[in-house]
Amino acid sequence: MANLSLSPAEKKTFEKQLGSVLAYISKLNEVNTKNVEAIGQITGLVNVVREDKTAPSIPQEDALKNAPRTHNGFFEVDAIFEENGPE
């Protein structure tokens, strides 16, 4: 398992919580589900799709108007990759 370091107090707390979870699962195992059909989803919707069609977007100028920094019509952000030399 995770091999977490737990204090004695945490062990006592989690032991009680896990015991409660296992007791609940045990209780669920007592329910007769012989005639219950398995389901993959519960909405009752089947093959719900929408037509894939294009729609106009907002102008680039409007998309960038609240950006703190822009460059040549794009958002400008700080670099997230750094090149490291040989170590």
Buried (B, 14 or more C-beta within 10 A) or exposed (E): EEEEEEEEEEEEEEEEEEEEEEEEEEEEEEEEEEEEEEEEEEEEEEEEEEEEEEEEEEEEEEEBEEEEEBEEEEEEEEEEEEEEEEE
